[in-house]
Amino acid sequence: MKKIFSVIFFFATITVFAQAPKGFTNMKDTTAFKQKMESQSKLTNTMESDFTQEKYLSVMSENIVSKGHFCFKKTNMLRWEYTTPYTYLIAINKDKMFIKDNGKINKYDINSNKMFKSINEMMVATVQGNLLSNKDYKAKYYESDKFYLIELFPVQKAAKDFLKSIQLYIDKNDYAVVKVKMTEPSDDYTSIDFSNRKTNQPIGDEKFIVK
């Protein structure tokens, strides 16, 4: 279950003005930004990318680095796979969730389980950028020359117990999420960078079936 919650951190408004992070300034036009994100989301039918995840734990002398690949396809199909240094897979196929760990496959009905339904909604919303309109978070908006930076803070106490904030780094050229950083209340964090991104390329439905 710890691995599942690690993925939950990956996959998580109102504007609050505060001191901007280093290299960023407060976003000038948040309305135009949100409209553009929504438009781009509607145009995105498939997405895939490699990723590198770095986990910082205060009790560890070195950060934990893992790598993998993810695929997304409308509507509600997602594959999140770790390949190095261990193998672990979560696949969502509409109303079903598959988890493969050490060769063992578990299958869940998302609609019958509130936790998995929440995981599904957060993962898909993060990939599509729809997390910005989620009322369970309040947001701060920043920008630099190359990126938009959105900081999301959970409103519900249950989420606050395991999540302090989510930072989404968004490429100004194509409005794609290129980096996500999830910080826990202890200030331990998970940072995920995306590379080799491909959008609207054919992805077969078999990618979202786990055997």
N, C-alpha and C positions, 0 to 999 in steps of 0.2 A: 504493500500500500504506500510505502514511502516514495517509491518511484512515481506512482500515480499523482501524489500530491506535489512532487517536483514538477510534473507536467502541468498541473493546475496553475502553478506559479507562472508558467509560460503563457498559458492560455487564460487572462483576465484581461448631467454635467453642468458643472457650473464653473465659470471662469473665476479664478482666484489670483489676484495680482500679488507677486512677491518678488524677492530678489532672484534674478535669473541665474541658472547654472553658468559656470565659466564657459565662455565662448558663445553664449546665447543671449538673446534679448527677448523681452516680452513680445508675443506675436501681435502684430498690428491689426489684423483683420481675421478674427476667429470665425466669423460667420462665413466668409468666402472660403476659408480653409475647410470647414466642415461640409460645405456644399460640394467642393471639389472631391473630397474623400468619398462622399456618397455617390457621386457620379462615376468615379473610378471603380468603386465597388460593383456597381451595376454592370460595368463593362468587363469585369474580370470573371471569366468562366472557369479557368483552370490556373493553377499556380504550382510550381515546384522549385525546390531549392536545396542546396547543401546547407548544413549548419554546424557551427562549432559552439559548444556550450562550456562555460567556465563557471565552476561553483566555488565560491569563497566561504569557508567556515573558519571562524575565529580559533577553533580548537585544532586546526590543521596547520602544519608548517608550509604546505604548498597547496595551491588551488587544484581542484579536480577538473580535468579537461576531458570532454567526450565529444564525439562527432557523429553525424548521421545525415539523414535525408528526409524531407517531408514532401508530400503531395496534397493538393487540395482540388476538389472538383465540385462545382455546383450540381445538385443542391445537397448540402450536408454530407459530403464525403471527404474524409481526411485520413491521411496515413502519416504517422510520426514514428520514425524508426531510428534507434541508436545502433550504430555499427562498430564503434570503437570507444573505449576499450572493452565494452561488453555489448551484447545484443539484447535489445528490448524493443517491443513494438506495440503501439496503440493504433488501431484502425477504427474509424467511424464510418459506417455505411448506413446512412439515413437514420433509422431508429435502433440500430444495433451497434454495440461497441465490442471490439475484440482486443484482448490483451494477451500477447505472447511473451512469455518469460521462461528462459531455459528450456525451450521446446514445448512447454505446456501452454495450451490455449484455453482461455476463459472467455465466454460469450455472455453479454449482458443486454437486457432490454432497457434502453435509455429511458423510455417513457414511464417505466415502472419503478425507477430509482431516482430520487431527487438529486443525489450526489452526482451520479453520472450524467443526468440531464444538465446540471450546472456546469460540469466539466465540458460537455459537448458545446453548450452555448458560449462559454468563455473561449474555447479553442477556435471555434469557427468565427466568432466575432473579432478576435484578435487578428486572425489571418486576413479578414475582409476589412478591418478597420472600423467595424461597427461598434467596437467597445466604447467609442467616444460618446455614444448616445445612451449608454447604460446608466440608469439612474442609481445604481448601486455604487457608483463612483463619482467623486468630484474631480475636476481636472484643472491643471494649469497648462498654459500654452506658451511655448517659446519657439524661437527660430534662429538659425544661423545662415551663413551664405549657402550651405549645401543641404541642411536638414531642418525639418520641423522636429521639435521635441515635445511630447505630451507626457505629463506626469499625472498618473491616476492614483487616487487615494480612496480606499474602500470606506463606505459609509456604515455598512452593517457590522455589528460587533463580532459576529461569527467569523467574518472575513478578516477583521482587524487582528484576530487572535493569531493568524498565521501569515498575514501579508501587510506590510507597511506601505508599500507603493509599487507601482508598475511604471516604468519609463519606456515609451515607444519612440524610437528614432525613425523618421519617415523621410525618404528621399524626395527632394523637391522636384526632381525631374519626372518621376512617374508615380509618386505618392504611394510607393510600396514600403512596407515595414522592413527595415534593414537590420535593426537591432532591437532587442527587448532586454530590459534589466528588471528583475523582480527582487525587491528587498524585503527581508523579513523583519519583524519587530526587534530582533537581536542585532540587526544590521548585517547579518550574513546575507549573501545575495547570490543570485543566479543570473548570468549574463549570456545571451545567445546572439551570435552574429550570423547573418545569412549571406551566402555567396552563390554565384552561378545561378542566379534567379532566371526563371523562364515563365512567361505569362501567356495564357491562351494557346498553349501547345497541346496536341491530343494526348489524353491520358485514358487508358482503358479502364473499364469498371473492375477488371480483375485485380487491379492494384489495391482495391479496398476490400478484398476477400482474403481472409487469413486461413491458411491450411497448415 
